[in-house]
């Protein structure tokens, strides 16, 4: 059972910049063409419209915004998948299979070493975040087009059938997904480009590399628990819908117009297939709650003691404020030196600063078990705690540190 969040008093220092860049976007639903620096708070309170939630779910899972023109026509990944990506190969690079999309008995009779099985799974819309167009040619399934959706990075499965195959967990980051390795399969890339992409590793992605040429990947964050968070992404550039538009157009290569003069980005790829999707997408994301802490994964007594450390000796709650565990809702951002982080990624942003990460879903193995900080520099929660003990010169005993870790595992 999750500990009562009302324990948290407005007092902390533990700036866990652990999860934040989700595939999210610009509160102005009339168009994603600019920042919303002075915009009023988003209407996150009150009940969510069920029709918009349902519409947003479909968008989140299956909408490509027409990005097949990039993944198919430019990168030619449909050729790679059809010729050489078996289900076992796909699972090995972190792709997931939605068991609910499969007719009974499908996996029992399928050859998981055959790329044709992958094509058949795409025809069933069963590969999470990957949408394929499959046509029958001379009695055979042929993959003619392929694109990606928000779920590609921001959904996983519960492994109910086997590792990588189960029911969808929307909003959970796919920390097994090796985006760079998948992109590097493209025959259209140079060896130098492939070297960059293969350097990222599972659960990491650089959302700026294709724009500024710098290679600074960050941890894929969750897209759940965002309803009351003022600004998403590690550097607090703007609102949730701003980031949805940024990713849909500049990263997924969907069709639309994104411009932000603060970072020198103006990408126009008509026709606009993004703007009309932003509102329902945001509403669906707001419906995705943080998962309850996994029963038996933490010591309840130690966690209660750790809660006192969080609010007291460690001072974590001075920055991890309120029920969202972040002071970004109070308008605060932080210089890299203040939180002991590498400033390189922040320098690429509109703010040049880092946001205090809203602590959510920190420990829910096997899907959620780190790494932490924007660059994944802390492999465990114990390393997160030790980082701030050293940075701020905290006098915490070994027991207090251990208790604090147990509390963080409940969030």
Order of alpha helices (4+ residues) and beta strands (2+ residues): alpha-alpha-alpha-alpha-beta-alpha-alpha-beta-beta-alpha-beta-beta-beta-alpha-alpha-beta-alpha-beta-alpha-beta-beta-alpha-alpha-alpha-alpha-alpha-alpha
